[in-house]
């Protein structure tokens, strides 16, 4: 089995950060999300991974490389512009050949369980397609499957106004080569894209076995700032407790906290879960809970909680931030709000009170 990872979308809902960084490279607990996705598929024993890339291909390739550090070999598949998931599969056909494959969206975050059971169900049932689903409270926001009691898919709905079920497609699919014929038989939908749900419906209509299995771990799409911060909180819960950097005697660190080698904490409180990357500095500050400081980020005389500071970001002069994202080399300077300001500041931006 091969893997196809989609990393070509524009990430408009995460702007301004995705003006400069592909959404799939936005870090969770200081790790690019795409690394976590590659690890997900590598856990299945997959050794050949195709990554569909758009106009940020160079950044993606610089981060993932040839895949050898994940135990896989990566092939990059260029896509001129995002024209739907089924279109991405179609242009990757030379890489996929007639092999079975897992399709994993690059902005689908899962933790707390692996995909091994889903892969086993796909192979064990002999399905032409198998989709991983999760129960949701608002099915109208997602692609939905309607299933029989044994998990056989009878219908698919794409963001339905009147949902007939609550099992949302989470962006992970397993396919046999038959999906290529189904894709060739469909036309662009109302969004002008080739929808993978339409291709799967084509299989269902043709009588091919299509199944669904519920994912039992944590799942979220990192498409919005709210979702991004929620996924970061989840990722921080799993990083453990490691203190390789410099922590002076005047500081209090309550775990779980990662202070990477090269990070510095002076006269400060670090309240976990939190992660400080190499080169991060906290002086006379209070960090956490649920905070990631990227490489070289700095907090001086300020408090940051429930937030993400990307590499090189600074928070100074009595600022207090909560549920915020501060971009690469951006600077928040000043108190802003006594109870904690919500700040979304793009790369190289500057806010001064």
C-alpha positions as CSV (number, residue, x, y, z in Angstrom):
1,X,0.0,0.0,0.0
2,X,1.1,3.6,-0.8
3,X,0.1,6.9,0.8
4,X,-1.0,10.1,-0.8
5,X,-0.8,13.2,1.4
6,X,-2.5,16.4,0.2
7,X,-0.6,19.6,0.9
8,X,-1.5,22.0,-1.8
9,X,-4.4,24.0,-0.4
10,X,-4.2,27.8,0.3
11,X,-5.4,27.8,3.9
12,X,-7.5,31.0,3.5
13,X,-9.2,30.6,6.9
14,X,-5.8,30.7,8.7
15,X,-4.7,34.0,7.2
16,X,-2.7,36.1,7.8
17,X,-0.3,33.3,8.8
18,X,-0.8,31.2,5.6
19,X,0.2,34.2,3.5
20,X,3.7,33.1,4.2
21,X,3.5,29.6,5.6
22,X,1.6,26.6,4.1
23,X,-1.2,25.6,6.5
24,X,0.3,22.1,6.7
25,X,3.6,23.5,8.1
26,X,2.0,25.5,10.9
27,X,3.5,24.0,14.0
28,X,1.7,22.1,16.7
29,X,3.7,21.9,19.9
30,X,6.6,23.2,17.8
31,X,6.4,20.5,15.1
32,X,5.1,21.1,11.6
33,X,1.7,19.4,11.3
34,X,2.8,17.7,8.0
35,X,5.5,15.8,10.0
36,X,2.8,14.3,12.2
37,X,0.7,13.3,9.1
38,X,3.7,11.5,7.5
39,X,4.3,9.7,10.8
40,X,0.6,8.7,10.7
41,X,0.9,6.9,7.4
42,X,4.4,5.5,8.2
43,X,2.8,3.7,11.2
44,X,0.8,1.7,8.7
45,X,4.0,0.2,7.2
46,X,3.8,2.4,4.2
47,X,7.2,3.1,2.6
48,X,6.1,5.1,-0.5
49,X,4.5,8.5,0.2
50,X,3.4,10.9,-2.5
51,X,2.8,14.5,-1.3
52,X,0.7,16.7,-3.6
53,X,2.1,20.3,-3.5
54,X,1.1,23.7,-4.9
55,X,2.9,27.0,-5.1
56,X,4.6,26.4,-1.7
57,X,6.4,23.2,-2.9
58,X,9.8,24.5,-2.0
59,X,8.8,25.1,1.7
60,X,7.2,21.7,1.9
61,X,10.2,19.9,0.4
62,X,12.6,21.8,2.7
63,X,10.7,20.6,5.7
64,X,10.0,16.9,4.8
65,X,12.9,16.2,2.6
66,X,13.2,12.8,1.0
67,X,11.3,11.2,3.9
68,X,14.2,9.0,5.1
69,X,14.0,10.3,8.7
70,X,10.4,9.0,8.8
71,X,11.4,5.6,7.3
72,X,9.6,6.4,4.0
73,X,10.5,7.6,0.5
74,X,8.7,10.8,-0.6
75,X,7.7,11.7,-4.1
76,X,6.4,15.2,-4.7
77,X,3.4,15.6,-7.0
78,X,2.9,19.2,-8.3
79,X,-0.6,20.5,-8.7
80,X,-1.0,23.9,-10.5
81,X,-4.0,24.8,-8.3
82,X,-6.4,23.0,-6.0
83,X,-9.2,21.6,-8.0
84,X,-10.6,19.1,-5.5
85,X,-9.4,15.9,-3.7
86,X,-10.4,13.7,-6.6
87,X,-8.3,15.9,-9.0
88,X,-5.3,15.4,-6.7
89,X,-5.8,11.7,-6.8
90,X,-6.1,11.8,-10.6
91,X,-2.8,13.7,-11.2
92,X,-1.0,11.4,-8.7
93,X,-2.0,8.3,-10.8
94,X,1.5,7.9,-12.2
95,X,2.8,7.6,-8.7
96,X,0.0,5.5,-7.4
97,X,-0.2,3.0,-10.3
98,X,-2.7,0.3,-9.5
99,X,-1.7,0.0,-5.8
100,X,-4.0,0.3,-2.9
101,X,-3.4,3.6,-1.1
102,X,-4.3,5.7,1.9
103,X,-5.3,9.3,1.2
104,X,-4.6,11.6,4.2
105,X,-5.3,15.4,4.1
106,X,-2.4,17.4,5.3
107,X,-4.5,19.5,7.7
108,X,-6.3,16.6,9.4
109,X,-4.9,16.3,12.9
110,X,-5.4,13.0,14.8
111,X,-4.0,11.8,18.0
112,X,-4.8,9.2,20.7
113,X,-5.2,6.3,18.3
114,X,-3.5,5.1,15.1
115,X,-5.0,4.2,11.7
116,X,-3.9,0.6,12.0
117,X,-7.4,-0.7,12.8
118,X,-8.8,1.3,9.9
119,X,-6.3,-0.2,7.5
120,X,-7.1,-3.7,8.8
121,X,-10.8,-3.1,8.3
122,X,-10.2,-1.9,4.7
123,X,-8.2,-5.0,3.9
124,X,-10.3,-7.4,5.8
125,X,-13.6,-6.3,4.3
126,X,-12.2,-6.2,0.8
127,X,-13.8,-2.7,0.3
128,X,-13.2,-0.7,-2.9
129,X,-13.1,2.3,-0.6
130,X,-13.1,2.7,3.1
131,X,-13.5,6.1,4.8
132,X,-12.6,7.1,8.3
133,X,-15.4,9.0,10.1
134,X,-16.1,10.6,13.4
135,X,-19.4,11.6,15.1
136,X,-20.0,15.4,15.1
137,X,-22.6,17.8,16.6
138,X,-23.0,19.9,13.4
139,X,-23.0,17.5,10.4
140,X,-23.9,20.3,8.0
141,X,-20.2,21.5,8.1
142,X,-18.8,18.3,6.8
143,X,-19.0,15.5,4.3
144,X,-21.3,12.9,5.8
145,X,-21.7,9.2,5.2
146,X,-25.0,7.3,5.6
147,X,-24.3,3.7,6.7
148,X,-26.0,0.4,7.5
149,X,-25.5,-1.3,10.8
150,X,-22.5,-3.1,9.6
151,X,-20.7,0.0,8.4
152,X,-21.6,-0.3,4.7
153,X,-21.9,3.1,3.1
154,X,-25.2,3.7,1.3
155,X,-25.0,7.3,0.6
156,X,-22.6,10.3,0.9
157,X,-23.6,14.0,1.5
158,X,-21.3,16.9,1.1
159,X,-22.1,19.6,3.7
160,X,-25.8,18.8,3.6
161,X,-28.4,21.4,4.6
162,X,-30.5,18.4,6.0
163,X,-28.0,15.8,7.2
164,X,-29.2,12.2,7.3
165,X,-26.5,11.2,9.7
166,X,-23.8,12.5,12.1
167,X,-20.7,10.6,10.8
168,X,-18.3,13.1,9.3
169,X,-15.5,12.2,7.0
170,X,-12.3,13.3,8.7
171,X,-10.1,13.5,5.7
172,X,-8.6,10.0,5.7
173,X,-9.6,7.4,3.1
174,X,-8.4,4.0,1.9
175,X,-8.8,3.1,-1.8
176,X,-8.2,0.3,-4.3
177,X,-7.3,1.1,-7.9
178,X,-11.0,1.1,-8.9
179,X,-11.3,4.6,-7.5
180,X,-9.5,5.9,-10.6
181,X,-12.3,4.7,-12.9
182,X,-14.8,6.3,-10.6
183,X,-12.9,9.6,-10.7
184,X,-12.8,9.5,-14.5
185,X,-16.6,9.2,-14.6
186,X,-17.4,12.3,-12.5
187,X,-17.6,15.9,-13.4
188,X,-16.8,19.0,-11.3
189,X,-19.4,19.8,-8.6
190,X,-20.9,23.1,-7.6
191,X,-17.6,24.4,-6.3
192,X,-15.9,23.7,-9.7
193,X,-13.9,20.9,-8.1
194,X,-13.7,17.2,-8.6
195,X,-15.1,15.9,-5.3
196,X,-13.8,12.6,-3.8
197,X,-17.3,12.1,-2.3
198,X,-18.8,12.1,-5.8
199,X,-16.2,9.5,-6.8
200,X,-17.1,7.4,-3.8
201,X,-20.8,7.8,-4.6
202,X,-20.1,6.6,-8.1
203,X,-18.6,3.4,-6.5
204,X,-21.7,3.0,-4.3
205,X,-24.1,3.4,-7.3
206,X,-22.1,0.8,-9.2
207,X,-22.5,-1.7,-6.4
208,X,-18.9,-1.6,-5.3
209,X,-18.4,-2.3,-1.6
210,X,-17.7,1.0,0.3
211,X,-17.3,1.0,4.0
212,X,-16.8,3.4,6.9
213,X,-15.2,3.0,10.3
214,X,-15.3,5.4,13.3
215,X,-12.0,6.9,14.6
216,X,-11.9,6.6,18.4
217,X,-9.1,9.1,19.1
218,X,-8.9,12.9,18.9
219,X,-9.6,14.5,15.6
220,X,-9.8,18.0,14.4
221,X,-9.2,20.0,11.1
222,X,-6.8,22.8,11.7
223,X,-8.5,25.1,9.2
224,X,-9.4,28.0,11.6
225,X,-7.5,29.8,14.4
226,X,-9.8,28.3,17.0
227,X,-9.2,24.8,15.7
228,X,-5.5,25.4,15.4
229,X,-5.2,26.5,19.0
230,X,-7.3,23.5,20.1
231,X,-5.0,21.1,18.2
232,X,-2.0,22.7,19.7
233,X,-3.5,22.2,23.2
234,X,-4.0,18.5,22.4
235,X,-0.5,18.1,21.0
236,X,1.0,19.7,24.1
237,X,-0.6,17.1,26.3
238,X,1.5,14.5,24.5
239,X,5.0,16.0,24.4
240,X,6.0,14.8,27.9
241,X,8.3,16.5,30.3
242,X,11.9,17.4,29.3
243,X,14.1,20.1,30.6
244,X,17.3,20.3,28.6
245,X,17.6,24.1,28.5
246,X,18.8,26.6,31.1
247,X,16.4,27.2,34.0
248,X,17.7,29.5,36.7
249,X,17.1,29.1,40.5
250,X,14.6,32.0,40.5
251,X,12.2,30.2,38.2
252,X,9.3,27.8,38.8
253,X,8.5,25.2,36.2
254,X,5.4,23.0,36.7
255,X,5.2,20.2,34.2
256,X,4.6,18.8,31.8
257,X,7.0,21.2,30.1
258,X,9.5,20.8,27.4
259,X,12.4,23.3,27.6
260,X,14.6,22.4,24.6
261,X,18.3,22.6,24.6
262,X,19.3,26.2,24.0
263,X,16.1,27.7,25.5
264,X,16.5,30.0,28.6
265,X,14.2,30.6,31.5
266,X,15.1,33.3,34.0
267,X,13.0,34.6,37.0
268,X,9.9,33.2,35.4
269,X,7.0,30.8,35.9
270,X,6.4,28.1,33.3
271,X,3.0,26.3,33.7
272,X,2.5,23.2,31.7
273,X,1.6,21.9,29.4
274,X,4.0,24.1,27.4
275,X,6.9,23.8,25.0
276,X,9.8,26.1,24.5
277,X,11.9,25.4,21.3
278,X,15.6,25.9,21.0
279,X,16.6,29.5,21.4
280,X,13.4,30.6,23.1
281,X,13.8,33.0,26.0
282,X,11.5,33.8,28.9
283,X,12.6,36.5,31.4
284,X,10.5,37.9,34.2
285,X,7.5,36.3,32.6
286,X,4.7,33.8,33.1
287,X,4.1,31.2,30.4
288,X,1.2,28.8,30.2
289,X,-0.8,26.8,30.4
290,X,-1.1,25.5,26.8
291,X,1.6,27.7,25.2
292,X,4.1,26.9,22.4
293,X,7.2,29.2,21.9
294,X,8.9,28.6,18.6
295,X,12.6,28.7,17.9
296,X,14.0,32.1,19.1
297,X,10.7,33.4,20.4
298,X,11.0,35.6,23.5
299,X,8.8,36.8,26.3
300,X,10.1,39.6,28.5
301,X,8.1,40.8,31.5
302,X,4.9,39.6,30.1
303,X,2.3,36.8,30.5
304,X,1.2,34.4,27.7
305,X,-1.3,31.6,28.0
306,X,-3.4,29.4,25.6
307,X,-1.3,30.7,22.7
308,X,1.3,30.1,20.0
309,X,4.3,32.2,19.4
310,X,6.0,31.3,16.1
311,X,9.7,31.4,15.5
312,X,11.3,34.7,16.4
313,X,8.1,36.3,17.9
314,X,8.4,38.6,20.8
315,X,6.1,39.7,23.6
316,X,7.4,42.5,25.8
317,X,6.7,45.3,28.2
318,X,3.9,43.9,30.4
319,X,1.8,42.4,27.6
320,X,-0.7,39.8,28.6
321,X,-2.0,37.5,25.8
322,X,-4.5,34.7,25.7
323,X,-5.8,32.5,22.9
324,X,-3.4,34.3,20.5
325,X,-1.2,33.5,17.6
326,X,1.9,35.7,17.0
327,X,3.6,35.3,13.7
328,X,7.2,34.8,12.8
329,X,9.4,37.7,13.9
330,X,6.4,39.7,15.0
331,X,6.4,41.9,18.1
332,X,3.7,42.6,20.7
333,X,4.9,45.4,22.9
334,X,2.9,46.7,25.8
335,X,0.1,45.8,28.2
336,X,-2.8,45.9,25.7
337,X,-5.4,44.4,28.1
338,X,-5.2,43.7,31.8
339,X,-7.2,40.5,31.5
340,X,-5.5,39.2,28.4
341,X,-5.7,40.3,24.8
342,X,-6.6,38.1,21.9
343,X,-4.1,38.8,19.2
344,X,-3.7,37.5,15.7
345,X,-0.5,39.1,14.4
346,X,1.0,38.1,11.1
347,X,4.7,37.6,10.3
348,X,6.9,40.7,11.0
349,X,3.9,42.6,12.4
350,X,4.2,45.0,15.3
351,X,1.7,46.1,17.9
352,X,2.6,48.6,20.6
353,X,0.4,49.9,23.4
